[in-house]
């Protein structure tokens, strides 16, 4: 299980953004007493989804930078 701070650091976003995503149902969490904990499997799913989006959005820019705008 990961804390909000650990997830936020790993996903390069703020703790409040992670909290909003939990409230919106985008990230599944478990409540332990009065604190949210994110299962490691859920963290991995969100990380892969987030990094996949970053990679897709960056691919065209990287290709243009490496091979010019004609690529």
MMTF fields as JSON, N, C-alpha, C and O atoms, coordinates in Angstrom:
{
  "mmtfVersion": "1.0.0",
  "mmtfProducer": "UNKNOWN",
  "numBonds": 283,
  "numAtoms": 284,
  "numGroups": 71,
  "numChains": 1,
  "numModels": 1,
  "chainsPerModel": [1],
  "groupsPerChain": [71],
  "chainIdList": ["A"],
  "bondAtomList": [4, 2, 8, 6, 12, 10, 16, 14, 20, 18, 24, 22, 28, 26, 32, 30, 36, 34, 40, 38, 44, 42, 48, 46, 52, 50, 56, 54, 60, 58, 64, 62, 68, 66, 72, 70, 76, 74, 80, 78, 84, 82, 88, 86, 92, 90, 96, 94, 100, 98, 104, 102, 108, 106, 112, 110, 116, 114, 120, 118, 124, 122, 128, 126, 132, 130, 136, 134, 140, 138, 144, 142, 148, 146, 152, 150, 156, 154, 160, 158, 164, 162, 168, 166, 172, 170, 176, 174, 180, 178, 184, 182, 188, 186, 192, 190, 196, 194, 200, 198, 204, 202, 208, 206, 212, 210, 216, 214, 220, 218, 224, 222, 228, 226, 232, 230, 236, 234, 240, 238, 244, 242, 248, 246, 252, 250, 256, 254, 260, 258, 264, 262, 268, 266, 272, 270, 276, 274, 280, 278],
  "bondOrderList": [1, 1, 1, 1, 1, 1, 1, 1, 1, 1, 1, 1, 1, 1, 1, 1, 1, 1, 1, 1, 1, 1, 1, 1, 1, 1, 1, 1, 1, 1, 1, 1, 1, 1, 1, 1, 1, 1, 1, 1, 1, 1, 1, 1, 1, 1, 1, 1, 1, 1, 1, 1, 1, 1, 1, 1, 1, 1, 1, 1, 1, 1, 1, 1, 1, 1, 1, 1, 1, 1],
  "groupList": [{"groupName": "UNK", "atomNameList": ["N", "CA", "C", "O"], "elementList": ["N", "C", "C", "O"], "formalChargeList": [0, 0, 0, 0], "bondAtomList": [1, 0, 2, 1, 3, 2], "bondOrderList": [1, 1, 2], "singleLetterCode": "X", "chemCompType": "L-PEPTIDE LINKING"}],
  "groupTypeList": [0, 0, 0, 0, 0, 0, 0, 0, 0, 0, 0, 0, 0, 0, 0, 0, 0, 0, 0, 0, 0, 0, 0, 0, 0, 0, 0, 0, 0, 0, 0, 0, 0, 0, 0, 0, 0, 0, 0, 0, 0, 0, 0, 0, 0, 0, 0, 0, 0, 0, 0, 0, 0, 0, 0, 0, 0, 0, 0, 0, 0, 0, 0, 0, 0, 0, 0, 0, 0, 0, 0],
  "groupIdList": [1, 2, 3, 4, 5, 6, 7, 8, 9, 10, 11, 12, 13, 14, 15, 16, 17, 18, 19, 20, 21, 22, 23, 24, 25, 26, 27, 28, 29, 30, 31, 32, 33, 34, 35, 36, 37, 38, 39, 40, 41, 42, 43, 44, 45, 46, 47, 48, 49, 50, 51, 52, 53, 54, 55, 56, 57, 58, 59, 60, 61, 62, 63, 64, 65, 66, 67, 68, 69, 70, 71],
  "secStructList": [7, 5, 7, 2, 2, 2, 2, 2, 2, 2, 2, 6, 1, 7, 2, 2, 2, 2, 2, 2, 2, 2, 2, 6, 6, 1, 1, 7, 7, 3, 3, 3, 6, 6, 3, 3, 3, 5, 7, 2, 2, 2, 2, 2, 2, 2, 2, 2, 2, 2, 2, 2, 2, 2, 2, 2, 2, 2, 2, 2, 2, 2, 2, 2, 2, 2, 2, 7, 6, 6, 7],
  "xCoordList": [0.836, 0.0, 0.883, 1.93, 0.432, 1.188, 0.364, -0.865, 1.063, 0.399, 0.142, 0.695, -0.701, -0.952, 0.344, 0.57, 1.188, 2.456, 3.352, 3.982, 3.415, 4.237, 3.702, 4.465, 2.383, 1.768, 1.978, 2.32, 1.776, 1.957, 3.382, 3.587, 4.349, 5.748, 6.03, 6.677, 5.547, 5.791, 5.131, 5.659, 3.977, 3.25, 3.564, 3.032, 4.436, 4.835, 3.63, 3.461, 2.797, 1.651, 1.501, 2.154, 0.656, 0.484, -0.415, -1.169, -0.315, -1.176, -2.638, -3.509, -2.909, -4.303, -4.854, -6.04, -4.021, -4.459, -4.782, -5.782, -3.939, -4.209, -5.522, -6.329, -5.74, -6.99, -8.201, -9.227, -8.08, -9.192, -9.466, -10.623, -8.406, -8.574, -9.222, -9.999, -8.912, -9.566, -11.045, -11.904, -11.339, -12.735, -13.534, -14.725, -12.871, -13.537, -13.628, -14.266, -12.999, -13.037, -11.992, -12.025, -11.068, -10.017, -8.911, -8.234, -8.733, -7.764, -8.52, -9.212, -8.381, -9.027, -8.152, -6.931, -8.792, -8.037, -8.799, -9.972, -8.093, -8.664, -8.495, -7.436, -9.528, -9.402, -8.886, -9.474, -7.79, -7.228, -7.366, -6.657, -8.27, -8.692, -9.272, -10.319, -8.645, -9.19, -8.287, -8.4, -7.406, -6.454, -6.608, -6.891, -6.411, -6.461, -5.111, -4.052, -5.178, -3.996, -4.3, -5.41, -3.311, -3.477, -2.742, -1.54, -3.467, -2.801, -1.717, -1.866, -0.643, 0.478, 0.042, 0.524, -0.858, -1.345, -2.081, -1.94, -2.858, -3.567, -2.582, -2.731, -1.573, -0.545, 0.135, 0.342, 0.476, 1.141, 0.244, 0.72, -1.054, -1.999, -2.057, -1.993, -2.178, -2.261, -0.943, -0.939, 0.178, 1.49, 1.654, 2.076, 1.32, 1.443, 0.527, 0.92, -0.678, -1.625, -1.091, -1.13, -0.599, -0.085, 1.162, 1.271, 2.104, 3.336, 3.062, 3.727, 2.105, 1.727, 1.178, 1.488, 0.369, -0.179, 0.937, 0.962, 1.857, 2.984, 3.812, 4.214, 4.064, 4.869, 4.175, 4.817, 2.877, 2.15, 2.136, 2.335, 1.903, 1.835, 3.199, 3.279, 4.261, 5.609, 6.218, 7.167, 5.695, 6.3, 6.445, 7.515, 5.4, 5.46, 6.494, 7.242, 6.532, 7.509, 8.932, 9.807, 9.163, 10.495, 10.896, 12.035, 9.968, 10.263, 10.602, 11.544, 9.87, 10.159, 11.522, 12.273, 11.826, 13.107, 14.274, 15.311, 14.107, 15.185, 15.337, 16.457, 14.22, 14.273, 13.78, 13.722, 13.428, 12.912, 11.414, 10.818, 10.818, 9.356, 8.846, 7.643, 9.727, 9.316, 9.043, 8.495, 9.409, 9.306, 7.871, 7.605],
  "yCoordList": [-1.179, 0.0, 1.245, 1.291, 2.236, 3.486, 4.632, 4.631, 5.608, 6.801, 7.772, 7.62, 8.763, 9.786, 10.487, 10.773, 10.763, 11.447, 10.603, 11.136, 9.306, 8.422, 8.366, 8.419, 8.256, 8.211, 9.538, 9.556, 10.633, 11.955, 12.126, 12.607, 11.742, 11.86, 10.978, 11.418, 9.743, 8.817, 9.237, 8.974, 9.891, 10.332, 11.779, 12.311, 12.401, 13.791, 14.728, 15.524, 14.61, 15.503, 15.812, 15.195, 16.749, 17.145, 16.157, 15.397, 16.189, 15.343, 15.716, 14.846, 17.0, 17.411, 16.879, 16.558, 16.781, 16.205, 14.732, 14.246, 14.014, 12.605, 12.476, 11.595, 13.34, 13.313, 13.553, 12.887, 14.507, 14.786, 13.588, 13.259, 12.93, 11.755, 10.6, 9.834, 10.476, 9.469, 9.81, 8.942, 11.061, 11.488, 11.305, 10.997, 11.496, 11.348, 9.892, 9.592, 8.988, 7.577, 7.168, 6.044, 8.059, 7.745, 6.891, 6.15, 6.997, 6.177, 5.485, 6.131, 4.164, 3.387, 3.407, 3.272, 3.577, 3.585, 2.806, 2.468, 2.537, 1.867, 2.824, 3.431, 2.96, 3.817, 3.002, 1.99, 3.457, 2.86, 3.901, 4.908, 3.652, 4.634, 5.821, 5.682, 6.96, 8.112, 8.545, 9.673, 7.67, 8.005, 7.056, 5.869, 7.618, 6.81, 6.119, 6.702, 4.879, 4.142, 3.58, 3.121, 3.623, 3.146, 1.811, 1.736, 0.755, -0.534, -0.429, 0.321, -1.175, -1.113, -1.444, -0.828, -2.401, -2.765, -1.589, -1.357, -0.856, 0.318, 1.42, 2.076, 1.626, 2.616, 2.285, 3.161, 1.023, 0.598, 0.843, 1.303, 0.54, 0.764, 2.241, 2.596, 3.09, 4.533, 5.051, 5.884, 4.56, 4.99, 4.632, 5.467, 3.388, 2.955, 3.765, 4.137, 4.038, 4.844, 6.267, 6.813, 6.86, 8.231, 8.329, 9.226, 7.409, 7.454, 7.122, 7.661, 6.254, 5.959, 7.188, 7.434, 7.96, 9.2, 10.193, 10.83, 10.328, 11.243, 10.826, 11.668, 9.529, 9.037, 9.317, 9.777, 9.044, 9.288, 10.774, 11.146, 11.617, 13.051, 13.632, 14.634, 13.015, 13.512, 12.956, 13.534, 11.852, 11.164, 12.057, 12.088, 12.781, 13.637, 14.747, 15.061, 15.331, 16.385, 15.849, 16.49, 14.683, 14.089, 13.738, 13.97, 13.184, 12.819, 14.055, 14.024, 15.134, 16.38, 16.935, 17.432, 16.844, 17.367, 16.54, 17.091, 15.23, 14.357, 14.322, 14.31, 14.304, 14.09, 15.269, 15.185, 16.351, 17.51, 17.412, 16.361, 18.485, 18.539, 17.704, 17.458, 17.25, 16.488, 15.016, 14.296, 14.566, 13.139, 12.699, 11.531],
  "zCoordList": [0.0, 0.0, 0.0, 0.645, -0.734, -0.829, -0.266, -0.337, 0.294, 0.805, -0.353, -1.442, -0.096, -1.113, -1.497, -2.673, -0.523, -0.804, -1.711, -2.625, -1.47, -2.308, -3.736, -4.7, -3.855, -5.186, -5.908, -7.091, -5.211, -5.816, -6.329, -7.443, -5.538, -5.952, -7.171, -8.121, -7.141, -8.239, -9.543, -10.624, -9.443, -10.635, -11.013, -11.988, -10.226, -10.46, -10.493, -11.417, -9.458, -9.301, -7.815, -6.974, -7.51, -6.115, -5.37, -5.977, -4.045, -3.22, -3.429, -3.428, -3.606, -3.806, -5.126, -5.21, -6.153, -7.423, -7.242, -7.769, -6.496, -6.218, -5.449, -5.745, -4.473, -3.699, -4.59, -4.446, -5.51, -6.436, -7.328, -7.59, -7.799, -8.652, -7.878, -8.448, -6.607, -5.773, -5.633, -5.791, -5.339, -5.181, -6.471, -6.432, -7.613, -8.914, -9.354, -10.363, -8.613, -8.966, -9.989, -10.49, -10.307, -11.281, -10.682, -11.395, -9.382, -8.652, -7.525, -6.737, -7.457, -6.404, -5.153, -5.232, -4.003, -2.756, -1.696, -1.856, -0.616, 0.544, 1.707, 1.868, 2.515, 3.687, 4.868, 5.25, 5.427, 6.631, 7.732, 7.744, 8.64, 9.646, 8.897, 8.264, 8.944, 8.226, 7.063, 6.582, 6.616, 5.549, 4.378, 4.539, 3.19, 1.978, 1.764, 1.995, 1.323, 0.906, -0.482, -0.751, -1.344, -2.709, -2.825, -2.571, -3.211, -3.394, -4.473, -5.439, -4.304, -5.244, -6.67, -7.621, -6.827, -8.16, -8.812, -10.013, -8.028, -8.551, -8.913, -9.944, -8.064, -8.371, -9.697, -10.536, -9.872, -11.116, -12.324, -13.362, -12.202, -13.299, -13.673, -14.85, -12.67, -12.922, -13.486, -14.392, -12.952, -13.444, -14.917, -15.717, -15.278, -16.676, -17.583, -18.688, -17.132, -17.911, -18.089, -19.191, -17.016, -17.061, -17.927, -18.764, -17.73, -18.508, -19.978, -20.863, -20.246, -21.628, -22.321, -23.487, -21.619, -22.166, -22.44, -23.493, -21.5, -21.671, -22.887, -23.69, -23.017, -24.141, -25.477, -26.422, -25.561, -26.812, -27.159, -28.316, -26.167, -26.42, -26.776, -27.485, -26.293, -26.548, -27.826, -28.356, -28.327, -29.467, -30.687, -31.295, -31.06, -32.246, -32.065, -32.991, -30.889, -30.613, -30.694, -31.275, -30.118, -30.158, -31.585, -31.992, -32.335, -33.714, -34.526, -35.318, -34.355, -35.083, -34.686, -35.525, -33.406, -32.931, -33.461, -33.833, -33.496, -33.946, -35.446, -35.956, -36.17, -37.614, -38.431, -39.658, -37.785, -38.501, -38.684, -38.446, -39.099, -39.25, -40.402, -40.485, -41.31, -42.486, -42.155, -42.989, -40.973, -40.631, -40.507, -40.225]
}
